């Protein structure tokens, strides 16, 4: 499974996730939750602070990074069909975003495959030491309530097919149900021969705009009634292996 991190939106959380990965914090931890039509979550299952896995350079809590300023450094391709949860939606750096020009803010949205940093009651209680990925219908009500730090770009089937937890919110009730994490690595730390070289369609191009229009108005013969609309989380972002020629 390959995750594209999003330092453009959550620089402190991404830096902390990288630090935790490099110190091997996640290796040997487990997937603790698989909730139908919602999320898969992993981290340290220890409930008592004294039993928690120690951190070397990583932090257990960070200020929330729910949104960021709109800026010329990160252009947004706005979708034409509106949204229920935000004044405008679209894509920036190939990630799904919501935009509020009145406040001058933009934020990542909870579409399928998005990576979030779990937190407790306080908005500043997450850090990326506990992570989840959306595996179901987009829970957009979580937008602006959780720091989103990236998106799975390859291997979603690894998470979406896990056995569902039988406890509340899909948590595994028996530790024997935990799914062990063998290893998490930064792509930049892998030997060149082991790196996954992928291309993600840029969303600030005419090619992407043509893709969106083709999905809004399906011309295949099967479609008796093309809708003429598309919602943010239904726009596919093509990913392919990079050509080696």
KAMOMO-V854038 format. One record per backbone hydrogen bond with DSSP energy under -1.0 kcal/mol. CO is the residue of the C=O (numbers start at 1). NH is the residue of the N-H. E is the energy in kcal/mol with one decimal. If there is no record, write none. Layout:
BEGIN
co,nh,e
CO,NH,E
CO,NH,E
END
This chain:
BEGIN
co,nh,e
2,153,-2.5
2,154,-1.4
4,151,-2.2
6,9,-1.6
6,10,-2.1
10,14,-2.7
11,15,-2.3
12,16,-2.0
13,17,-2.8
14,18,-2.5
15,19,-2.1
16,20,-2.6
17,21,-2.5
18,22,-2.6
19,23,-1.6
20,25,-2.5
21,24,-1.5
26,29,-2.3
29,181,-3.1
30,43,-2.3
31,179,-1.4
32,172,-2.5
33,41,-2.2
34,165,-2.4
35,38,-1.7
38,135,-2.4
38,136,-1.3
39,35,-2.9
40,133,-2.4
41,32,-1.7
41,33,-1.5
42,131,-1.9
43,30,-1.5
48,51,-1.5
49,52,-1.2
68,106,-2.6
71,74,-1.6
77,91,-1.7
88,99,-2.9
89,79,-2.9
90,97,-2.8
91,77,-2.7
92,95,-1.6
95,92,-2.3
96,109,-1.6
97,90,-2.4
98,107,-2.2
99,88,-1.4
100,104,-1.4
100,105,-1.6
104,70,-2.5
105,100,-2.7
106,68,-2.5
107,98,-2.8
109,111,-2.0
111,114,-2.0
113,152,-2.9
114,134,-1.9
115,149,-2.7
116,132,-2.3
122,125,-1.6
126,62,-2.1
130,118,-2.2
131,42,-2.9
132,116,-2.9
133,40,-2.1
134,113,-2.6
138,140,-1.8
139,142,-2.2
140,143,-1.7
142,145,-2.1
147,117,-2.5
149,6,-2.4
150,115,-3.0
151,4,-3.0
154,2,-2.8
155,158,-1.8
156,159,-1.1
156,160,-2.8
157,161,-1.2
159,162,-1.6
167,170,-1.9
168,171,-1.6
170,34,-2.7
171,167,-2.2
174,177,-2.9
175,178,-1.3
179,31,-2.8
181,28,-3.0
186,189,-1.4
187,190,-1.1
191,194,-1.9
192,195,-1.1
197,242,-2.9
199,240,-2.3
205,209,-1.8
206,210,-2.3
207,211,-1.8
208,212,-2.6
209,213,-2.1
210,214,-2.1
211,215,-1.6
212,216,-1.7
213,217,-1.9
216,228,-2.2
220,223,-1.4
231,234,-1.6
232,235,-1.5
238,201,-2.3
240,199,-3.2
END
